[in-house]
Every structure is written in C-alpha cells, then in structure tokens.
Amino acid sequence: MRSLVATALATVGLALFTGCMPVYSPAIGVLFADVYGPLDAGERVGTKEGTACAQSILGLIAIDDASIKEAARNGGITKIDSVDHHSTNILGIIGKFCTIVRGS
C-alpha cells in the first residue's frame, strides 16, 4: 500500500513540474499573458497581413505551424515588410504563439 501511495505522489509531482510551459514573450505574466512584440521590421509596414499560430497544451503537446512562410502564405504575401509576434499564456497550461507578417 505504501508503494502505491508513493508512486501516486511521485506521478502527481512529476506531472505538476513538467506540465507548465510558458510561451516566448517579451513580458512575463505568471497567471496570464497576452503580449504583442516585434521580430523584424523593414522600411514600411505592408498593406496585407497574414498570421500563423502554434499552440502548446501543458507543455506536453505542441501543434501547428507558426513559421513566417506559413503566415505569408495565409496572407497572400510575396514581399515581406515586417514580422511581429503575439503570444498568449494562461497559467502555463495553455500557450499560443502567433507570427504576424505584413507586406504586399
């Protein structure tokens, strides 16, 4: 019985320490973060905008494509003028990182 309780406590402890995964952000919010930030800017900001996002759940599962190439494709952009990002993090449980491309 003791080994069952010890195993259960170890499993819960491990899950708690590995489950929190913050998303890259220029400002940290422990409980919640919803932050925009620059990655690269040219001489002007374009007229079209495309976004691509990736998500993380508990730091255990990460899905989607947040690449500049995907964001440009989603916005129909062939000449990139600027690239920004938007990150959202809720308690380190759910995280979302978006790349925002502007151009023509």
C-alpha positions, -999 to +999 in steps of 0.1 A: +000+000+000+028+024+008+045+019-026+012+026-043+008+059-024+044+068-031+041+060-068+009+081-070+025+111-052+056+108-075+034+107-106+014+138-095+045+157-085+062+149-118+031+160-137+029+193-118+066+201-125+066+192-162+032+205-171+038+242-171+053+256-202+054+293-209+054+306-244+081+330-256+071+366-247+089+399-242+069+403-209+062+375-185+028+371-169+027+343-143-011+340-143-019+354-178+000+370-207-014+385-239+015+403-255+025+416-289+061+422-298+084+430-328+106+404-345+118+423-376+107+455-394+117+469-428+113+504-440+075+502-442+045+482-430+027+464-458-009+466-468-016+428-464-014+408-432-011+371-426-010+351-394+002+316-384-001+302-349+012+272-329-003+260-296+010+242-265-011+223-240+005+216-206+039+218-222+033+182-233+017+187-267+026+213-292+009+216-326+006+238-357+029+259-378+039+294-367+065+300-394+070+332-413+065+312-445+031+300-434+020+334-422+030+349-456+011+322-474-020+327-453-020+364-461-012+361-498+021+379-492+050+376-516+072+405-503+075+407-466+079+442-450+076+434-413+072+405-389+057+407-354+045+381-329+017+377-305+019+353-275-008+342-251-002+321-220-027+310-194-012+297-161+015+279-182-012+254-191-023+267-225+000+287-247-003+302-281+024+318-303+014+336-335+037+351-362+022+381-379+036+390-413+028+423-432+037+430-467+024+430-503 
